[in-house]
Amino acid sequence: MEKLKFETAFKYPFNRAKGMWNILWVLVPIIGWFALGGYSVRIIQEFVNGQFKELPVFKFEDDFKLGFWMFLKGLPFIIVYAAISAILNQTDSWAARLVDVLIAIFIVPMLTINFMKKETIESYFEFKILKSVFNNLWEYIVVMLKSVLLAVIFLVMIIVLVGLPAGAFTKNIFIADFYRRKVK
């Protein structure tokens, strides 16, 4: 399976630039946040299916419902992860904090993509998929570095106002592509 090219990831939000206006839903408390969350899930689902052409059309009612249910389904994992992170950060141990950072980099992103793809509570706890990360560790590190580089580029582009939505809608594009290619 062919890897996603950096240029394709960069161009993605601009292929249907008017779709970037959907970021304005963030200004509508709760209702807009759920709708934007559902829209983001649909974007990730398209990435996982290898669809990197353009931003999908925003469907308020469908995206709101999806965002709301995904939030509720994600709560158990959020609670568990927050508790683990709090415990690790309560200590003065640099090793515990390092473990917290490693969990945030190597475990949470893949489990989140899996959750967004499958839309089930259980999918957030399918730790067997992490085998793909550790069996392809160097490639995963490169994926994370590409993600950071793309985020930095879009951060600089905030000056011309397109960086915020472009970055928001492509945040997990490389991780989703890795998932598409490596998780069976």
BAVEX-236723 format. One line per 4 residues: number of its first residue (from 1); for each residue x, y, z of N, C-alpha, C. Coordinates in nm, 3 decimals. Layout:
! BAVEX-236723
NUM	X/Y/Z/X/Y/Z/X/Y/Z ~ ...
This chain:
! BAVEX-236723
1	0.084/-0.117/0.000/0.000/0.000/0.000/0.089/0.124/0.000 ~ 0.057/0.219/-0.081/0.138/0.339/-0.095/0.120/0.432/0.025 ~ 0.232/0.489/0.069/0.230/0.585/0.180/0.176/0.719/0.133 ~ 0.114/0.788/0.226/0.066/0.923/0.200/0.186/1.016/0.185
5	0.186/1.095/0.081/0.295/1.190/0.058/0.268/1.318/0.136 ~ 0.376/1.381/0.179/0.363/1.504/0.258/0.288/1.611/0.179 ~ 0.317/1.623/0.049/0.251/1.725/-0.034/0.100/1.702/-0.038 ~ 0.059/1.575/-0.047/-0.084/1.542/-0.049/-0.150/1.584/0.082
9	-0.083/1.557/0.193/-0.135/1.594/0.324/-0.146/1.746/0.337 ~ -0.046/1.816/0.286/-0.047/1.962/0.295/-0.160/2.021/0.210 ~ -0.181/1.968/0.092/-0.282/2.021/0.000/-0.425/1.983/0.039 ~ -0.439/1.876/0.115/-0.571/1.820/0.147/-0.675/1.926/0.187
13	-0.651/2.009/0.288/-0.758/2.101/0.329/-0.788/2.209/0.224 ~ -0.695/2.233/0.133/-0.712/2.338/0.033/-0.782/2.288/-0.093 ~ -0.796/2.155/-0.108/-0.863/2.099/-0.226/-1.012/2.132/-0.226 ~ -1.068/2.157/-0.112/-1.205/2.206/-0.096/-1.200/2.310/0.015
17	-1.142/2.424/-0.021/-1.108/2.527/0.079/-1.230/2.578/0.155 ~ -1.346/2.583/0.091/-1.464/2.634/0.164/-1.499/2.543/0.282 ~ -1.454/2.418/0.279/-1.478/2.328/0.391/-1.406/2.373/0.519 ~ -1.302/2.455/0.502/-1.230/2.502/0.620/-1.314/2.599/0.703
21	-1.419/2.657/0.644/-1.507/2.745/0.720/-1.579/2.671/0.832 ~ -1.585/2.538/0.822/-1.653/2.459/0.925/-1.587/2.474/1.062 ~ -1.464/2.520/1.066/-1.396/2.540/1.193/-1.470/2.642/1.279 ~ -1.549/2.728/1.216/-1.622/2.831/1.290/-1.727/2.773/1.384
25	-1.763/2.645/1.365/-1.856/2.581/1.458/-1.798/2.575/1.599 ~ -1.668/2.590/1.612/-1.606/2.591/1.744/-1.654/2.710/1.828 ~ -1.705/2.812/1.762/-1.754/2.931/1.831/-1.894/2.913/1.890 ~ -1.961/2.804/1.855/-2.095/2.775/1.908/-2.078/2.672/2.020
29	-2.084/2.716/2.145/-2.058/2.624/2.257/-2.145/2.498/2.253 ~ -2.088/2.391/2.289/-2.143/2.257/2.305/-2.202/2.202/2.176 ~ -2.306/2.263/2.121/-2.369/2.211/1.999/-2.268/2.212/1.884 ~ -2.201/2.324/1.866/-2.101/2.335/1.760/-1.983/2.243/1.784
33	-1.945/2.225/1.910/-1.831/2.139/1.943/-1.862/1.993/1.909 ~ -1.984/1.948/1.941/-2.021/1.811/1.907/-2.027/1.793/1.755 ~ -2.085/1.891/1.686/-2.094/1.882/1.539/-1.954/1.879/1.477 ~ -1.865/1.964/1.526/-1.728/1.967/1.475/-1.655/1.838/1.510
37	-1.683/1.784/1.628/-1.623/1.656/1.667/-1.667/1.543/1.575 ~ -1.795/1.537/1.542/-1.846/1.436/1.450/-1.786/1.452/1.311 ~ -1.772/1.577/1.268/-1.710/1.605/1.138/-1.566/1.557/1.138 ~ -1.495/1.580/1.246/-1.356/1.536/1.257/-1.347/1.383/1.254
41	-1.441/1.315/1.315/-1.444/1.169/1.311/-1.463/1.122/1.167 ~ -1.554/1.186/1.094/-1.575/1.147/0.953/-1.449/1.171/0.870 ~ -1.378/1.279/0.897/-1.253/1.305/0.825/-1.153/1.193/0.852 ~ -1.137/1.154/0.978/-1.045/1.045/1.013/-1.089/0.916/0.946
45	-1.218/0.888/0.945/-1.267/0.766/0.880/-1.232/0.766/0.731 ~ -1.241/0.881/0.668/-1.202/0.890/0.527/-1.052/0.866/0.511 ~ -0.970/0.924/0.599/-0.826/0.901/0.593/-0.794/0.752/0.604 ~ -0.858/0.685/0.701/-0.832/0.544/0.724/-0.871/0.461/0.600
49	-0.968/0.510/0.525/-1.010/0.441/0.403/-0.931/0.487/0.280 ~ -0.828/0.569/0.302/-0.742/0.611/0.192/-0.797/0.724/0.109 ~ -0.895/0.796/0.160/-0.957/0.907/0.086/-0.894/1.038/0.134 ~ -0.799/1.087/0.053/-0.726/1.209/0.089/-0.754/1.321/-0.011
53	-0.867/1.314/-0.082/-0.893/1.410/-0.190/-0.932/1.548/-0.139 ~ -1.036/1.554/-0.055/-1.083/1.684/-0.008/-1.166/1.668/0.119 ~ -1.185/1.779/0.188/-1.269/1.779/0.307/-1.410/1.738/0.270 ~ -1.474/1.653/0.351/-1.612/1.615/0.320/-1.708/1.732/0.343
57	-1.828/1.717/0.292/-1.932/1.819/0.312/-1.982/1.805/0.456 ~ -1.996/1.917/0.524/-2.043/1.921/0.662/-2.193/1.895/0.664 ~ -2.236/1.800/0.748/-2.378/1.768/0.764/-2.412/1.787/0.911 ~ -2.468/1.903/0.944/-2.481/1.942/1.085/-2.547/1.834/1.170
61	-2.667/1.791/1.133/-2.740/1.697/1.218/-2.666/1.565/1.234 ~ -2.618/1.509/1.124/-2.544/1.382/1.131/-2.413/1.398/1.209 ~ -2.341/1.507/1.183/-2.214/1.529/1.252/-2.235/1.555/1.401 ~ -2.342/1.628/1.435/-2.373/1.653/1.575/-2.400/1.521/1.648
65	-2.486/1.436/1.590/-2.519/1.307/1.652/-2.393/1.221/1.669 ~ -2.314/1.214/1.563/-2.191/1.135/1.568/-2.097/1.188/1.676 ~ -2.079/1.320/1.680/-1.991/1.381/1.780/-2.038/1.356/1.922 ~ -2.169/1.369/1.943/-2.226/1.347/2.076/-2.204/1.202/2.121
69	-2.238/1.105/2.035/-2.225/0.964/2.072/-2.079/0.924/2.088 ~ -1.992/0.977/2.004/-1.850/0.945/2.017/-1.795/1.001/2.148 ~ -1.841/1.118/2.187/-1.798/1.175/2.316/-1.839/1.083/2.430 ~ -1.965/1.040/2.429/-2.013/0.952/2.536/-1.938/0.819/2.537
73	-1.917/0.762/2.418/-1.845/0.635/2.409/-1.698/0.649/2.449 ~ -1.642/0.766/2.430/-1.502/0.788/2.463/-1.476/0.817/2.609 ~ -1.580/0.849/2.685/-1.563/0.885/2.827/-1.491/0.778/2.910 ~ -1.522/0.650/2.897/-1.449/0.552/2.979/-1.298/0.557/2.956
77	-1.256/0.568/2.832/-1.113/0.574/2.804/-1.053/0.705/2.856 ~ -1.124/0.814/2.837/-1.075/0.944/2.885/-1.055/0.940/3.036 ~ -1.149/0.881/3.107/-1.140/0.872/3.253/-1.020/0.786/3.295 ~ -1.006/0.670/3.231/-0.894/0.580/3.264/-0.761/0.647/3.233
81	-0.751/0.706/3.115/-0.626/0.771/3.075/-0.593/0.890/3.166 ~ -0.694/0.969/3.200/-0.671/1.084/3.289/-0.624/1.037/3.427 ~ -0.680/0.928/3.476/-0.639/0.874/3.607/-0.495/0.825/3.602 ~ -0.460/0.751/3.497/-0.323/0.701/3.483/-0.225/0.818/3.472
85	-0.261/0.916/3.390/-0.175/1.033/3.372/-0.159/1.111/3.503 ~ -0.268/1.126/3.576/-0.261/1.198/3.705/-0.171/1.125/3.803 ~ -0.183/0.994/3.809/-0.100/0.915/3.899/0.048/0.929/3.860 ~ 0.075/0.917/3.731/0.214/0.927/3.684/0.273/1.066/3.709
89	0.190/1.169/3.700/0.240/1.305/3.718/0.241/1.352/3.864 ~ 0.185/1.272/3.954/0.187/1.306/4.096/0.324/1.283/4.158 ~ 0.401/1.200/4.095/0.532/1.168/4.151/0.636/1.269/4.104 ~ 0.745/1.273/4.174/0.857/1.357/4.133/0.952/1.280/4.043
93	0.913/1.161/4.005/0.997/1.074/3.925/0.995/1.115/3.778 ~ 1.113/1.137/3.725/1.121/1.169/3.582/1.083/1.046/3.500 ~ 1.105/0.926/3.552/1.070/0.803/3.481/0.918/0.792/3.464 ~ 0.842/0.826/3.568/0.696/0.821/3.560/0.645/0.922/3.458
97	0.703/1.039/3.457/0.663/1.140/3.358/0.701/1.098/3.217 ~ 0.814/1.033/3.203/0.855/0.981/3.072/0.757/0.875/3.023 ~ 0.713/0.789/3.113/0.613/0.687/3.077/0.486/0.755/3.029 ~ 0.444/0.861/3.097/0.324/0.936/3.057/0.340/0.993/2.916
101	0.455/1.049/2.886/0.481/1.104/2.753/0.482/0.993/2.648 ~ 0.544/0.882/2.680/0.550/0.770/2.586/0.411/0.713/2.558 ~ 0.327/0.707/2.659/0.188/0.663/2.640/0.117/0.760/2.546 ~ 0.137/0.890/2.567/0.072/0.992/2.485/0.119/0.988/2.339
105	0.241/0.946/2.315/0.295/0.944/2.178/0.272/0.811/2.108 ~ 0.292/0.701/2.178/0.292/0.570/2.112/0.165/0.488/2.131 ~ 0.081/0.524/2.225/-0.037/0.442/2.252/-0.168/0.516/2.222 ~ -0.186/0.633/2.279/-0.312/0.705/2.266/-0.349/0.738/2.121
109	-0.256/0.786/2.037/-0.297/0.819/1.899/-0.352/0.700/1.821 ~ -0.289/0.585/1.832/-0.336/0.467/1.758/-0.469/0.417/1.812 ~ -0.484/0.415/1.944/-0.611/0.373/2.001/-0.723/0.470/1.963 ~ -0.691/0.598/1.953/-0.790/0.698/1.913/-0.833/0.678/1.768
113	-0.738/0.653/1.681/-0.773/0.628/1.540/-0.859/0.502/1.531 ~ -0.823/0.398/1.605/-0.901/0.274/1.607/-1.043/0.302/1.654 ~ -1.055/0.382/1.759/-1.187/0.419/1.814/-1.268/0.496/1.709 ~ -1.205/0.590/1.641/-1.278/0.669/1.542/-1.320/0.584/1.421
117	-1.239/0.486/1.389/-1.274/0.398/1.277/-1.390/0.306/1.313 ~ -1.384/0.244/1.429/-1.481/0.140/1.465/-1.602/0.192/1.542 ~ -1.588/0.309/1.606/-1.696/0.374/1.680/-1.753/0.289/1.794 ~ -1.669/0.208/1.859/-1.716/0.129/1.973/-1.630/0.160/2.095
121	-1.688/0.146/2.212/-1.613/0.166/2.336/-1.497/0.068/2.343 ~ -1.522/-0.056/2.307/-1.421/-0.161/2.314/-1.299/-0.130/2.229 ~ -1.320/-0.061/2.117/-1.209/-0.034/2.025/-1.102/0.055/2.088 ~ -1.139/0.132/2.189/-1.041/0.215/2.259/-0.950/0.128/2.347
125	-0.991/0.004/2.371/-0.915/-0.084/2.458/-0.859/-0.206/2.383 ~ -0.853/-0.199/2.251/-0.796/-0.307/2.170/-0.645/-0.287/2.162 ~ -0.577/-0.322/2.267/-0.433/-0.298/2.277/-0.352/-0.382/2.177 ~ -0.412/-0.486/2.122/-0.341/-0.570/2.026/-0.300/-0.491/1.900
129	-0.373/-0.385/1.868/-0.336/-0.307/1.749/-0.204/-0.232/1.768 ~ -0.162/-0.218/1.893/-0.036/-0.147/1.920/0.084/-0.226/1.870 ~ 0.063/-0.354/1.841/0.167/-0.437/1.782/0.218/-0.372/1.653 ~ 0.125/-0.313/1.577/0.164/-0.250/1.450/0.258/-0.132/1.474
133	0.243/-0.063/1.584/0.333/0.049/1.617/0.471/-0.005/1.650 ~ 0.477/-0.101/1.738/0.607/-0.150/1.786/0.678/-0.240/1.685 ~ 0.601/-0.303/1.594/0.664/-0.380/1.487/0.716/-0.291/1.374 ~ 0.669/-0.167/1.371/0.709/-0.070/1.269/0.750/0.061/1.337
137	0.828/0.047/1.442/0.859/0.161/1.529/0.924/0.278/1.455 ~ 1.024/0.250/1.373/1.092/0.359/1.303/0.994/0.432/1.211 ~ 0.913/0.358/1.139/0.816/0.420/1.048/0.714/0.504/1.127 ~ 0.674/0.454/1.243/0.580/0.528/1.327/0.643/0.659/1.376
141	0.769/0.654/1.415/0.838/0.775/1.459/0.843/0.877/1.345 ~ 0.871/0.831/1.223/0.871/0.920/1.107/0.732/0.980/1.085 ~ 0.628/0.899/1.102/0.490/0.946/1.090/0.464/1.058/1.191 ~ 0.507/1.038/1.314/0.487/1.140/1.417/0.565/1.267/1.385
145	0.687/1.253/1.334/0.766/1.370/1.296/0.701/1.446/1.181 ~ 0.645/1.374/1.084/0.572/1.439/0.974/0.451/1.514/1.028 ~ 0.383/1.453/1.124/0.265/1.517/1.184/0.304/1.647/1.253 ~ 0.416/1.644/1.325/0.464/1.765/1.394/0.504/1.871/1.292
149	0.575/1.832/1.187/0.616/1.927/1.083/0.495/1.991/1.016 ~ 0.394/1.912/0.982/0.273/1.967/0.921/0.204/2.063/1.017 ~ 0.198/2.027/1.144/0.137/2.115/1.245/0.213/2.247/1.256 ~ 0.345/2.242/1.252/0.427/2.364/1.260/0.402/2.453/1.139
153	0.395/2.392/1.021/0.370/2.470/0.898/0.234/2.539/0.908 ~ 0.131/2.466/0.950/-0.001/2.526/0.962/-0.006/2.627/1.076 ~ 0.075/2.608/1.179/0.083/2.706/1.287/0.137/2.838/1.234 ~ 0.239/2.831/1.152/0.294/2.953/1.090/0.189/3.017/1.000
157	0.108/2.935/0.934/0.007/2.987/0.842/-0.112/3.050/0.913 ~ -0.115/3.045/1.045/-0.223/3.112/1.119/-0.220/3.262/1.088 ~ -0.104/3.311/1.054/-0.090/3.453/1.020/-0.186/3.490/0.907 ~ -0.207/3.400/0.812/-0.299/3.428/0.702/-0.434/3.359/0.725
161	-0.461/3.319/0.847/-0.588/3.266/0.896/-0.628/3.128/0.845 ~ -0.558/3.071/0.751/-0.597/2.938/0.703/-0.528/2.827/0.782 ~ -0.428/2.862/0.858/-0.352/2.761/0.931/-0.432/2.690/1.038 ~ -0.521/2.761/1.105/-0.600/2.701/1.213/-0.691/2.590/1.162
165	-0.779/2.617/1.065/-0.864/2.507/1.017/-0.784/2.400/0.943 ~ -0.684/2.440/0.867/-0.603/2.341/0.794/-0.536/2.246/0.891 ~ -0.482/2.299/0.998/-0.417/2.216/1.100/-0.516/2.131/1.176 ~ -0.632/2.187/1.206/-0.733/2.112/1.281/-0.785/1.992/1.202
169	-0.802/2.010/1.072/-0.860/1.903/0.991/-0.758/1.803/0.939 ~ -0.630/1.831/0.955/-0.528/1.736/0.909/-0.444/1.682/1.024 ~ -0.484/1.711/1.146/-0.405/1.678/1.264/-0.359/1.532/1.268 ~ -0.445/1.440/1.231/-0.413/1.298/1.243/-0.397/1.228/1.108
173	-0.374/1.303/1.003/-0.371/1.246/0.869/-0.262/1.140/0.854 ~ -0.144/1.164/0.905/-0.035/1.066/0.890/-0.056/0.944/0.979 ~ -0.111/0.965/1.099/-0.137/0.853/1.189/-0.247/0.765/1.131 ~ -0.351/0.827/1.074/-0.458/0.751/1.011/-0.405/0.673/0.890
177	-0.313/0.733/0.815/-0.253/0.664/0.701/-0.170/0.544/0.749 ~ -0.095/0.561/0.857/-0.018/0.451/0.916/-0.115/0.339/0.957 ~ -0.223/0.375/1.023/-0.324/0.278/1.066/-0.377/0.203/0.944 ~ -0.410/0.276/0.838/-0.465/0.216/0.716/-0.370/0.112/0.658
181	-0.241/0.140/0.663/-0.142/0.051/0.602/-0.096/-0.061/0.693 ~ -0.097/-0.041/0.823/-0.032/-0.137/0.914/-0.125/-0.218/1.003 ~ -0.243/-0.170/1.032/-0.334/-0.244/1.122/-0.422/-0.334/1.037 ~ -0.415/-0.459/1.067/-0.492/-0.559/0.989/-0.620/-0.592/1.057
